[in-house]
Amino acid sequence: TGSSVALFSYNNRSLLGWTLNSGNDKAGVLDITSKLSYQNSNISTPNINAALDSLNSIYLNASTGYQNRSTFVIFLTSSSTVSPDLDAGKALLVRQMATVFAIDIGGNNTTPEYFERLTGDVDHNGFSVSGPGALWNWINKPLINGTNPMNTFFQQLIAYQQNYIYNNPVPVTQIMADFIFAIDQTLLTQANFTSIQNYLVNLTAQMTISPQYAQVSVVLYLGNKTAGFSGFPLNSNTNYMQLKNAINGLIWTDSAGQTTSDIAAAYDFISNVMLRPAQGWRFGPTFVIVLSSAFNSTLYNGTYNNAEIQQLNSVAHTYGISLTGYGVGSQGFLTHYCRNTATVSSPTALTIASATSMNMISTIDSQYKTDRFPPLPPLSSVQADFIFVIDQSHEMFASDFAAIKTFLTTFVMMWDSQNIGIDGSQLAVVSYNSQGILMQSTFALNSYKSGTDLSNAIGNLPPVSSIQTDSDIATAIKYVNSYTLSAAQGRRWWKPAFVTFIGVAQNLTKPLDQSQIDMLNANSQTFGFDYFEYPTTFQYLAQITGNIDLVERISDFDFSKPGVQNYLTFVEYIWRDWANSNSKRR
């Protein structure tokens, strides 16, 4: 159900390796890898076409474990040239089945020319590191205080995987969620009940039942109460065979002529008893599937039991299937209780091959992906503290500063005026040069309470000319840590903070203080704009952010440019993850 790994090597021909169906166990992969032997070769120009042939004929083949799912082919090479020349057609065949990355480990300091034809997108899928040892640099600090291209490689791989997940169904075997099936026995005959048991046995056979993947609970209920609280909790069965036996061991209860069921009591029982850590609930994606048979709800009087409905909907997705055709439609009680509803002609018509069941799985897939990988929110929904730290050293002309102010004003206008302030987003500006903080061109987070006032304040910021080409960003960082990120200046600990540097100076007035950098990154999200694209500016901004992907080289602040768009996306990602981690259901 997890990942599989294949490996083979090549020089002027393909050498031995192992296929995907031999690499689906972590311990086994590590064992095989430890036994790999070095194949000494004097060949300086490898035959990459032979490797492509092996991928097409052997490794990307269903008979050797290829499953036509998200697949990555990663070339590690130390050769700047190949012989014969790369066959673009063979490379294309591989890319039709997998995303191709290429990493130059030869210390060439640039990606070889053939990487573009190999990967199809060398800008995003081609990398060059200083040597084989650099492959290790990401391990200790994959995202912090490191500028190794391997960081970028793994982030790009993750981005491809997330895109695949968004656009393809998650295999049921890989879903990590809690499922509670609430079975209404009111109008079920014993034969009907057996049919539902068979359905659950067959449905859950598609899942990976374990404390790490899918957990399943069943609650049985009738007309006036849960059926003696019969059923079982989420953590009672840790594998499929245990779950199958538990489902088959459920006991049918005769409803004794009742036609209504107490779905509200079932909801209350699920919310207050079953969805508790002691019963195995993991506070993650949760699905309550109601298999309803009653003609109506016991307590239905036109007002419904909204408290029970709202309580359960706050922590779980609810899906109702009418086994008898009752309770659905715009006025049906099941429609009111469950966010999604469907119906079958009879209890025996509910099978894993039925359209109703397959549509439910499709809906669960969509909701599951939203929970696990929520879409980016609009920027206007972000509530955060933004601090822009602007270098006004010699390289920053008045016209450049005016362009930055236009960028900041446009940025502020993304929010409604009333959404600026303590209950929305706040913005501060810190200006500095070689002399330290420029207080006349600086203001705090809580200085302005509306979008209009904030925009006017940005427009009135004065440029400060300097003859010094160096700049004291170390003092700016210390100032932000000590003052701008303080409660007295408006910092809200319950909201995310973004500290964005706009740097121009090539040289620093004083060395960076790593302890101050660490403090800054512990209390905020940092990003840098290298405004004039100087190498040294990029380097010290990368040291501050701890990640080269959080520094954009930019020549203007046009919102249509990739650098600005990447920054806005970064803000949206951080806000999404922050909001999701602080919500009740993740």
N, C-alpha and C positions, 0 to 999 in steps of 0.2 A: 504493500500500500504506500510505501514511501519512495525514496529515490533509489535509482540504480546507477552504478558507475561502471563504465568500460574504459579500458586503457590499452593502447598499443604504441609502439615506437616505430620509427622509420629512419632510414638514411637514404641510400640509393634504391631501396626497396622497403616494403613493409616487413616489420619484424613481428615476433610473437607478442601476444597480449591476452586479454580476456574480454569476453563479451558482456553485454548488459545483464543477461540472465545468470551470469556467474558473479555479478557484483551487486546483489541486492541485500546483502547483509554486511553491516559495518565491520564486525569483527573479521569476517571473511575477506573484505576488501583490504583491511589493514594487514592481514596475514599475507595475502598475495603480494601486496605492495612491498612488504619487507623482504620478500624473496626475489624481487626483481634483480637481474644481473646487468651490469654495465656492458654494453656492446661497443668495444673500442672500434673506431673507424677513422680512417684518414681522409674520408670524403668531406669536402668543404661545402659542396653545393648539393643538398639533398634532392631527391625526386619526390616532390610533394604530390605529383599526380598519382604516384603509387599509393600514397596515403589516402587520397580522395577515392581511388578505385576501391580500396579496402573498406572505406566508410560506406560507399554505395552498395557494395556487393555483400558485405559481411556484417558490419557493426550496426548499420541502420536497416536491419532486416527483422521482420517479425519472428523468424525462426531462432534468432539469437537474443530476443528480449525487447526489441524496439516496439513500443506501444502506441506510436502516433500521438504522443502527448507532448507536453512542454519538454523540449530536448535542446541541450547545449553541447556543441562541439568546440573544444578549446585546444588550439594549437600552441604548444610551447616550442619555440625555435630559437636557435642562436645564429642562424644563417641569414645574411642580408640578401642573398640571391638564391635562386633554385635552378636546377637543370634536370630535364628540359624545362622550358618556360611553363608557368602555370596554365593549365587548360581551364579557361573561364567557364566552359560548358560543364565540366565535371564539378567545379566549385558551385555552380548554380544548382545542380542536382542535389548536392548536400544541403544547401541553404533552403531548398524546398521542403526538407524534412527536419531541419534543425536551425537554430540560431548559432552562427559561427563567430567565435572570438579568436584572436591571435595575439600572443604575447611574446615579444622579442626579449629574450633573456641574455642576449649576447653582449650587452653593454654598448650597443650601437648609438644610443641616445636619440634614436628616431625610428619610426616604424618603417620596415622595408617597403619598397615600392609595390611588391606583389600582394601586400596585405589588403589593399583596396579590392582587388579582384577576388581575393580569398573570402573576405568577410562581407563584401557588398556595402560596407559603411565603416571605413577605417577611422573616421572621426569619433565614432562611439564604440566601435568594437575592436579597434586595434590599439595595442599598448606596447610601451618599451620601458624596461627597467634597467637598472645599472648592472645587473648580473644575476645569476641564479639565487644568490643569497638574498636579494631584494624581495624575492617571493615570500620571505618570512616576515617582512617588516609590518604587515597589516595585522599579524596574529595578536600581538600584545596590546596594541591600541588601534583597532580597526577604523575608528572614526575620530579619534582625538589626538592632537599633537603629532600627526603624521601626514606626510605629503607624498607617500609612495603611490604610484599609479595603481597599485593593486587595490587600494581603497576604492578608486573610481570603478575599477573592473567589477568588484563585488556589488557596488551600488547599481551599476548598469545591469548586471545579471538579475538583481532583485527587481528592478524596474520592468524588465522583460517578463519576469515570472508573474508579477502583479498584473501586468497587461493581459497576459494569457489567462489568468484566473478570471479577470473581469469579462473576458469575451468567450469563455468556454465553461461548460458545466463542471462543477467540482465533482469528481467521482464520489459516489455515495460511500465508498470504502474509506475515503479520506476526510469525511466530515467529522469535525470534533464539536459535538453539541450534545445537549441534554434533551431527550424526548420523553414527554409524558402523554400516554394514550389514555383518555378518559372514556370508558365504555359505558354507555347508557343501556341497561338491560330491560328497560320498561316493557317494550314490545318485542323483545327477542325471544324466539323459541330456543330450546336447547340446541336444535340443529343449526339455527342461525348463529348462536354463540360459538359453536364449534367452527363454523365457517370463518368467523372473525378471528378466532385463535389461529387458524391456519393462515389467514392473511398476515397477521402480525409475525408469525414464524417465518413466512417467506419474505416479508418486507425487511425484517431485521437481519435476515441472512445476507443481505447485500451490504450491511454495515460492518465496520470493524468494532466489535463490542469490547471495550476496555476502558479503564479509568482515564486513559489519555485520549481516546477517540470518542465514540458514541456511547452514551449511557441511556438506558431505557427504563422507564417506570410505567406501571399500569395502575389505574384507579378505576374501580367499578362503582357505579352509583345507580340509584333507583328513584322512586317517587318522592320520598320524604327525607332521605339521608343517604350518605354514602353506604354502600352495601357492607355494613360492618367494617368499614375501612379496609375492605379486602383489596388485594393487589400487592404491589411490592415497590419499594423505593428505588431510586436511581443507582445506589451503590450496592444493591443486594446481589447483582450478577456481574462478574468481572470478565466473562467470556461468553461466546455465543451459545455454547452447549448449556451452560447454566441458565442463560436467558430463555432458551428454547424450552427447557424443562419447566421453568417458572411459568411461562405463558401457557403451556399445555396443562399445568397444574391448577390454573384458575378455575374456580367453581361457579357454575351458572346458578343464578337465583331466580326463582319464579316470581314475577311481579304481581301475581295474584289479582289480575284484572285491572291494574292501574293503567292509566293512559298518559299521565303527566309525570315528569321527572324533575328532581330538584337540582338543576344544573348550577344554580347559585351556590348551593351547599358544596357541590363538587369544586367549584371555583375557589371558594373559601378554604376548603381542605387542601387544595393544591398549593395555594399561595402561602398558607400559614403553617402547613405541616410538611408537605413534600418538597417545596422549594426552600430548603434549609441546608446549610453545610453538613449537618449531622446526617442528612439523608442522601448526601452525595452531590448536592447541587453545587456547580462550580462558578456561578455568577457570569457565565459566558453565554453564547448563543443558546437560546432555549425555545423549544417548540412544544406547544400543547395542542394535541390533535383530539378533538371531540368526535367520537363516533356515536351519533345521536339516533335514537329510535322513537322517542316519545312524540305524542301528538302535540304537546305543549309543555311549557315550563310550569312547575307546580305553583310558583308564586307569581305567575304572570298576571298582571292586572292593568297593563297598558303603560306602566311606568318603568318596569324592569328593575333589576338589582344593580344599579349603576356602580355602587361602591365596590362590589365584588369584581365587576367587569374591569373597572379602572385599575384596581389593584393588580390583577393578573396581567393586564395589558402593559403595565409599567415595567414588567420584568420578563415577559415572554411574548412570542408570536403565537397567535391563536388561529387554528384552522378547524373548521367544522364540516363534517360529512354527514348528511342525513341518509340513514340507511333505509328509510321508509318513505321518503319524499315529504315528510312533515317538517315544518319549522323554517323553511327557506322562503325566498322571495322578499320583497321590500318590507313586508309586515311580519315576517317570520321571527320567532324568538331566537332561533339559531343564528340568523343573520345579525341580530343585535348583539349577541354574546360573542361571536367570532368575527375577526377581521376579514377572514376569507372563508367562503362556504362553497360547498358542492353537494351533489346528490347522486345517488345510484338508485336503480330501479328496485333493488332488494338487497338484503345483507349478503346474499351469496354472489351478487354481481360485483362486489368489491374484491378485486384481485390485483396483484402487482402489475398485471398486463392491462388493467382497465384504464380508460382515459382519465377517470377521476383520480386514480392513484398516481398516474404519471404526471398529471397536472399539479398535484400536490407536491410531488418531489421537485418539479420545476420551480414552483413558488418557494419552497424551502431553500433551494439552491440560490435563488436571487436574494432572499432575505439573509441567508447565511453569509453570502459574500458582502452584503451591506454591513453586517455586524462585524465580520472579521477584517474586511478591507473597505471601510466606508469611503464613499466618494468625497472629493474635495469640496468643502463648503465655499460659497461665494465670499469674496474678500470683504464685502460689506457686512458680513455676519461676524467677522473677527472682532473680538474684544481683547485688546492687549495694550501694553505699554511700549511705545516705539521711541527709541533714542537714536538720533542721527548725529554721529560724531564727524565733524567736517574739518579737514585739513586746509587752513588758509595760509599756507606758506607761499613762497615766491612764485611757484608754478600756477597758483590759482589766481587767474585774472578776474576782474570784476564781471566780465561777461560770462565766465565759467560759473561764478557764484550765483549770478542771476539765473542761469540755466538750472542749477541745483534747486534754487528756490521755486522755480516753476515746477520742477519735478515734485517737490514736497507739497506744494499747494495742490497739484493734481492728485497726489496720493491722498491727501486729506479729503478731497472732494468725493472720494469713493464712498465715504460714509455720509449719511444724512447729518445735518448740522447738530441735531439734538442727540445724535449717537456719539458725539465727542464729549468726553468728560468722565467723571467718576463712574458712571454706569455704562460707559461704552469704551471707546479707545482713547488713549491719551498719547501726546507726542511731545518730545523734548528735543532741543537742539543744543549741542555742545560744540563750540568752535575753538580751534587751537592753532598755534604755529610754534616756532622755535622758542617764543617767550612764555609759552604755557597757555592757560585758558584765556580766551578772549571773552570776557564777561559781557561786553556790549553786544555780542552776537551769540548769546547763549540764553536759554530760558528752560524752566523746569517742566516736569510732566503736568503739574497741577496749576500751571500759570494761566491756562485758558480753558474755559468751560463749554465752548461751543465751536462748531466748525467755522463760523464766520469770524469770530475773534481769533482763532488759531491761524486761519489763512491770512488775516491782516497782519498778525505778528510775524509770520514767515516773510511776507512781502516787505516788512519794514526792517528786516535784519540787514545791518550794514556790512558791506565787504571791508575787510581789513587788509591793507597792502603790507607786504613784507619784502625786505631785500634778502632775507635769509633763505637759502635753498633747503636747509634741514628743517625738521619738524619734531616737536616733542610729544609724540603719541603716547609715550610711557606715562607722562603726567596726565594726559587726557584719560587714559584707562583708570588711573588711580582716582581721578576726580569723579568719573562715572561710578566707580565702586563705592566711594566714600559719600558722595552727595546725590548724584542723579538717581541712583537706585535705592535711595533711602525713603522711608515712609514720609518724612517731613517734606520731601519734594514731590510726593504724590505716588511713589511706587506702591502698587497693590500686589501683595504676595500671592493673592488668590487668582491672579491673571498672568499669562505668559508675558515675558519681556523680550524685546528684540533690540539688540544694540548693533547698529549698522554703521560701519566706517566708510567714509569717502576719502581715500588717500591719494595724494599727489606727489609728496616729497620722495626723492630717491634716497635721502640719507636721514638718519635719526639723530636728534640732538643728544639723547642719552639712550643707553641700551634698554631693551625691553626687560621687564621684571616678570619672570615666569609665574611667580606666586600671585601677582596681580592678575595675570592672564587667566590662571586657574580659577581664581575667585570670580572673575567676570563670567567665565563659561559655566561655572557652577550656579550662577544666579540669573543667567540670561541666555538667549540664543544669539550668536554672533554671526555677522555676515560682512563681507567687505567688497567695496567697489574700487578697483585700481583704475582711477580716472584717466591717467595718461599712459597706461600700459607699460610702465617701466618694470623691468625684471626685479629689481630690488624692492620696489613697492609691493609687488605681488608676493614676494617671499615673506616680508614681515607681516603682511595681512594674513597670509596663510598660517603663519605661526600663531597669530592672535586667534583666528577662527578654529585652528586645529584641523583644517580640512581644505584642501585645494579646491574642492567643488563648491565651497562656500565663499569663494572669491571670484568675482567677475571682472574681466578686463573690458573696459567700456570707454568709448570716446564721446558719447552723449547719452542723455537720459530720456531718449524717445521711448515711450511705453510700448511701442511695437517691436523694439529690438529684443533679441533673445536674452541679453543680460538682464534687462529689467523684468522680462517675463519670468525668468528663472528665479529672480528674487521674490516676485509675487507668489509664485508657486511654492517656494520654500516657506513663506509665511502661512499659506493655506495648509500645507502639510503639517506644520507644527501646531496650528490651531486645531485642525481635525483630530490629531492624535491627543492633544491636550483635552479637548472637549469630550472625546470618546472615552478617555481614561477617567474622566470625572462624571460620566453618565452612569445611570443605574444598570443599563444593559449594554454589554460590549460585544 
